[in-house]
Amino acid sequence: MIVLGLTGSIGMGKSTASEMFSDRDVPIISADEIVHRLYSGEAAPLIEEAFPGTVEDGVVDRTKLSAAVLNNEEAFKRLEAIVHPLVEKQREQFVEDQRQAGKPLVVLDIPLLFEGGGEKAVDKVIVVSCGAEQQRERVLRRPGMTEEKFEAILSRQVPDAQKRARADFVIDTSGTFEETRLQIDAVIDELLEEVSGHA
């Protein structure tokens, strides 16, 4: 089985790429989805303890939490120390379940793959990318997004050029959905061929 790490800076088209893997029946788990589940479950009491007033009715209020850690390096590290080990555990379980089910290829959608050392957990890395102007336009169209938030997020991310240089595959998402899909199909076909060649 090949474990493929999917990553890319904010606004580069990672969610679209995720859906395209799903459309081909490739099992995929998203770090964001895991966090979402944890925020209404296991992680909520731990976060409330570390950041009082950020949890309501047993669910983390992401807006309040975001305000509590924005531009505060120490608070951000405290949050990561709570969330990362829980995410890691669920991700490992997912990979093991898919291995037991005999799946040839799984995708781990990890926004901060390089930043968090996640490439050690995968066999190959695929990066989605587009031009900086297009990225900015896409991100600033999101509800509640501001220039300041965008810059703060970018400052935490490894620059796009470095990601592309470290990737096994780069998907250019600046064109149409169909063009992106063709690139992803080609990567899936190549990896499935590699797995069956080793079988």
N, C-alpha and C positions, 0 to 999 in steps of 0.2 A: 504494500500500500504506500502511496505517496501522499505526504501531508504538505499541502500547498498553502503558504501564507499570502493572503491578499492584503495589500496596504496601499496607501496613497494619501497625500495631504488633503486637507479639508477642501471640499468642492471639486475634487478631481473626477468624481463619478464612480466612487467605490460601491455605493448602494445599487446603482444600475448594474455594475459588473456582478455583484452578489446575486441579483435576480437572474442574470443570464446563466450563472453556474447552476442555480436551482432549476431553471428551465431545462437543463440537460440532466437533471436528476443526480447532480453531484451534491452529496451531503455538505452543508455549510453551517458553521456556527459563527455568530457575530459577537465580538467582545461587548459591543454596545447592548445587544439583546441580553447577554448574561448580566451585565451591570443593571439593566432595567429590572430584571427579575430579582436580583439581589437587593435593589433599592426598595422593593416592596416585601422583602423577606429577611433572609439571614443577616444582611449588612445593616438594615435600618437601625436596630438598637445600638449597634457599635458606632454608627455615624452620629446618632443623637447624643451619645455619651461624649464623643470627641468634639462635636459641633452643636451644642444645645440650641434648640429652636429651629432646627432644619428638617425635623420629621413631624408630619401631621398624620394622625390616624394610622400610624404604623408604616407610612410610606414617605420616603425621602422627597422633600420638595426641592427639585433640581435647581429652581431659580434661586432659592435661599442658599442652597449649598454652593452654587456657582458664585454668589455674592460673597460668601464666607471665605472662598479660596482664591478669588480673582486677584492677581498681582501679589499674592502672599505665598512665597516659595515654601516657607516652613509648614503652613497649613496644607498646601497642596501635597507635600511629601507625607504628611500625617494621613491624609485621605488615601493616597496611593498605598500606604502601608496596610491600611484596613482592607481595601478593595482588591488589590492585585492577587494576594494569595487565594482568595475565594474564587476569583475568575479563573486562575490557573487550575485549581482543583476541578472545576466544572469542565474546562477545556480538555484536560487530560482524560476525564471520564468519557466525554464525547468521542474522542479519538479512539479510545479503547473499545467503546460500544460499536463503532463503525468497523474497527478491525475484526472484532468478533463476528460481525455480520458479513464479513468478506468483501467489503467495499474496496475497489482498487484505488480510489482517489477521494480525499476529503479536503475541504477548504476551511482555513481559519481566517476569518475576517478580523484583522487587528489594526485599527487605525494607527496606533503608536508602536508598530512592530519593531522598528529599528531603535526607537527611543527607549523602549523597555527591555531590549535584549531578546525579543520574541523570536528572532531568526534562529536561535538555538533550538527552538521547539519544532521547527519545520524543515522539510527536505529541500524545498524550492521556494522562491519568493517571486510574486507577480505584483508589479506596481502599476497603478493607473495614473495617468498624467495628462495634462493639457497645458496650454499657455497660461502665463500669470494673469493676463488681462481677463481671459475667459473665466479663470478660477475666481478672481475677485468679483466679477459680475454675478456668477452663480451664487457665491456665498452671501453677498450683500442683498440678494433677493429673498433670503431666508427670513421668516418672521423673527423679530426680536434681535436680529443681528446688527451690530454697529461696527464702524471702522475700528474702534478701540478693541472690541471683543475679537474681531478678525485678526488684528495685529497680535493680540495676546496669545491667541491659538497658534498662529504661525510661529511665534517666537519659541514655542515648545516643540515644534516639529522639525525634524531633520530636513534641510532644504531639498526641494524636489530633484535637483540635479544629482545630489548625493544618493537619493533613493534610487533613481534610475540607474546610476552607476553600480549599485550593489545588488540590483535585481537580476533574476534569471530571465524574466520576461517583462517587457514593458508594453502596456496597452495604451494606445493613444486615443483618448476619449473626446478629442476636439471635433471629430466628424459626426456623422449620423449614428443613431442607435444601431442601424444595420451594420455599419462599418466596425463599430465596437464589437458587436456580436460575432462577426466573422473572425476577428482577432482572437476572441475568447474561445470560439469553437476550435480554432487551429491549435491553441495551447492545450485544450482538453484532449483533442485527438492525439497530439504528440505524447502527452503524459500517459494516456491509456495504452498507447502502443509500447511505451517504455516499460510499463508494468507487465503487460502481457509477454513482452520479450524476455523478462526476468522470471516469468512464471515457470 
